[in-house]
């Protein structure tokens, strides 16, 4: 009993990356969710998302969800991708990629940034649920990125938690400004690239399967006018 972690301690460890976690924690079978995992590789999962987005762009994205598709999910979930997306109502991942219930493990916050709580959710999707792909999905004319641009260029101040939400995007804006070009669009791309880079060096639950070629992490930018997602490795 002394060697067993409670469910609460386990999720605290996943979310916080606690240094005091017992050796070998990230490999112990107790972390595996019950039921089968997806058999797709990261490349296959990405191809599936690209296919789904192409369907969405051409107007064939309706995914029915009757009782026969809902009730089997009571037994568990086996998503084939973790989507780190923006909260923007125009970019719902399941619709954008023409996917149904139980296929995508989504983590959404304005500006598609990753804090410790979001990182814990991503790690859970990869490590426990077995998703072989993580996609950081930004989008054109992102309001959170526009706010960060306004802070950099106009010294705009945002109150309370809104300012806290925008702050992690500022380094991407500063980087994009040095590169030149249309600042908001460049900042959206830089923010996606920055979050991808952060995830690739984040914590063992993500970096270990990445090193073993069991996980693929890519970025993408959604075009509001066309509905198309441009992926970047």
C-alpha positions in Angstrom: 0.0 0.0 0.0 2.8 2.4 0.8 4.1 2.1 -2.8 0.8 2.9 -4.4 -0.1 6.5 -5.5 -3.7 7.6 -4.9 -5.6 8.9 -7.9 -5.3 12.4 -6.6 -1.5 12.2 -6.1 -1.2 10.7 -9.6 -2.9 13.6 -11.3 -1.1 16.1 -9.2 2.2 14.6 -10.3 1.1 14.6 -14.0 0.1 18.2 -13.9 2.9 19.6 -11.9 5.9 17.4 -12.9 6.8 17.0 -9.3 10.5 16.4 -8.7 9.7 14.1 -5.8 7.8 11.6 -8.0 9.1 8.0 -7.4 11.6 6.7 -9.9 10.0 5.0 -12.9 6.6 6.7 -12.3 6.3 7.6 -16.0 6.7 4.0 -17.1 4.4 2.2 -14.5 1.4 0.4 -15.9 -0.9 2.0 -13.3 -1.0 5.1 -15.5 -2.5 3.4 -18.5 -6.2 4.0 -19.0 -8.3 0.8 -19.3 -9.3 -0.3 -22.8 -7.5 -0.3 -26.2 -5.4 2.6 -27.5 -5.3 3.9 -31.0 -3.1 1.9 -33.3 -2.3 4.9 -35.4 1.3 6.3 -35.6 1.8 10.1 -35.4 2.2 10.3 -39.2 -1.0 8.4 -39.7 -2.9 10.5 -37.2 -1.7 13.6 -38.9 -2.8 12.3 -42.3 -6.3 11.6 -40.8 -6.5 15.2 -39.6 -5.5 16.5 -43.0 -8.1 14.3 -44.7 -10.8 15.5 -42.2 -9.9 19.2 -42.8 -10.1 18.7 -46.5 -13.6 17.3 -46.0 -14.5 20.3 -43.8 -13.3 22.8 -46.4 -15.4 21.2 -49.2 -18.5 21.3 -47.0 -18.8 17.6 -46.1 -18.0 17.9 -42.4 -21.3 16.6 -40.8 -20.4 13.9 -38.3 -23.6 12.2 -37.0 -23.7 11.1 -33.4 -26.6 8.9 -32.6 -26.9 6.5 -29.6 -24.9 3.8 -31.3 -21.9 6.2 -31.5 -22.3 7.7 -28.0 -22.9 4.7 -25.7 -19.7 2.7 -26.6 -17.7 5.6 -25.2 -19.0 4.8 -21.7 -16.3 2.1 -21.6 -13.4 4.6 -22.2 -11.7 6.8 -24.8 -8.8 6.3 -27.3 -8.3 9.7 -29.0 -5.7 9.7 -31.8 -4.7 13.3 -31.3 -4.3 16.0 -28.7 -5.3 19.4 -30.0 -4.0 22.5 -28.2 -6.3 25.1 -29.6 -7.6 28.6 -29.1 -11.0 29.1 -27.4 -12.3 31.1 -30.4 -15.8 30.0 -31.3 -15.0 29.9 -35.0 -12.3 27.2 -34.6 -13.9 24.1 -32.9 -11.4 21.3 -33.6 -13.9 18.5 -34.0 -15.6 20.3 -36.8 -12.4 21.7 -38.4 -11.1 18.2 -38.7 -14.4 16.4 -39.3 -13.9 14.1 -36.3 -16.5 12.5 -34.0 -16.8 11.9 -30.3 -13.9 10.3 -28.6 -11.4 11.0 -31.4 -9.8 14.2 -30.3 -8.5 15.2 -26.8 -8.8 19.0 -26.9 -7.1 21.6 -24.6 -8.4 25.1 -25.4 -7.4 28.5 -24.1 -7.5 31.9 -25.8 -4.2 32.3 -27.7 -3.5 28.5 -27.6 -0.8 28.9 -25.0 0.2 26.2 -22.5 0.4 26.8 -18.7 1.0 24.1 -16.1 -2.7 22.9 -16.1 -2.8 22.7 -19.8 0.5 20.8 -19.8 -0.9 18.3 -17.4 -3.9 17.8 -19.7 -1.6 17.3 -22.7 0.6 14.9 -20.8 -2.5 12.9 -19.8 -3.7 12.7 -23.4 -0.3 11.4 -24.5 0.8 9.3 -21.6 -2.4 7.8 -20.3 -4.7 7.8 -23.3 -2.0 7.0 -25.8 -2.5 9.8 -28.3 0.5 9.7 -30.8 0.0 13.2 -32.1 -0.1 16.7 -30.5 -1.2 19.6 -32.7 -0.8 23.2 -31.6 -3.6 25.0 -33.6 -3.5 28.8 -34.0 -5.7 30.8 -36.3 -5.8 33.9 -38.4 -6.8 37.2 -36.6 -6.6 35.7 -33.2 -7.9 38.1 -30.6 -5.5 37.1 -27.9 -2.6 37.6 -30.3 -4.0 41.0 -31.4 -4.1 42.0 -27.8 -0.5 41.0 -27.3 0.4 43.0 -30.4 -1.4 46.0 -29.0 0.6 45.7 -25.8 3.9 45.7 -27.7 3.0 48.4 -30.2 0.7 50.7 -28.2 1.5 49.9 -24.6 -2.1 48.9 -24.0 -2.9 47.6 -20.6 -5.5 44.8 -20.0 -7.0 44.3 -16.5 -6.6 41.3 -14.2 -6.6 37.8 -15.7 -7.0 39.0 -19.3 -3.5 40.6 -19.0 -2.2 37.4 -17.5 -3.7 35.4 -20.3 -2.1 37.6 -23.0 1.4 37.8 -21.4 2.8 34.4 -22.6 2.2 35.6 -26.2 4.4 38.7 -25.9 7.7 36.9 -26.7 6.2 35.6 -30.0 5.2 39.2 -30.9 8.6 40.5 -30.2 10.2 37.8 -32.3 7.7 38.4 -35.1 8.4 42.2 -35.1 12.1 41.6 -35.6 11.3 39.4 -38.6 9.1 42.0 -40.3 5.9 41.6 -42.3 2.3 41.9 -41.2 2.7 41.7 -37.4 -0.5 40.0 -36.3 -0.2 37.2 -38.9 3.5 36.7 -38.2 2.8 36.7 -34.4 0.2 34.0 -34.8 2.7 31.8 -36.6 5.5 32.6 -34.1 3.2 31.9 -31.2 2.4 28.4 -32.6 6.0 27.7 -33.3 7.0 28.8 -29.8 4.4 26.6 -28.1 5.5 23.6 -30.2 9.1 24.2 -29.2 8.1 24.5 -25.5 6.2 21.2 -25.6 9.2 19.4 -27.2 11.3 20.2 -24.2 8.6 20.2 -21.5 8.5 17.1 -19.3 9.2 13.3 -19.5 5.6 12.4 -20.2 6.0 14.2 -23.5 9.7 14.3 -24.2 10.3 10.6 -23.7 7.8 9.3 -26.3 9.0 12.1 -28.6 12.6 10.8 -28.4 11.4 7.3 -28.9 9.5 8.3 -32.1 6.2 7.3 -30.5 4.9 10.9 -30.5 4.7 13.6 -33.1 4.2 17.3 -32.3 3.3 19.8 -35.0 1.8 23.2 -35.4 -1.0 24.5 -37.6 -2.7 27.7 -38.5 -6.4 27.9 -39.4 -7.6 30.2 -42.1 -10.9 31.8 -41.1 -11.9 32.5 -44.7 -11.3 29.1 -46.2 -11.5 26.8 -43.2 -8.1 25.2 -44.3 -5.4 24.4 -41.8 -1.8 24.9 -42.9 0.4 22.5 -40.9 4.0 23.2 -40.0 6.3 20.5 -38.6 
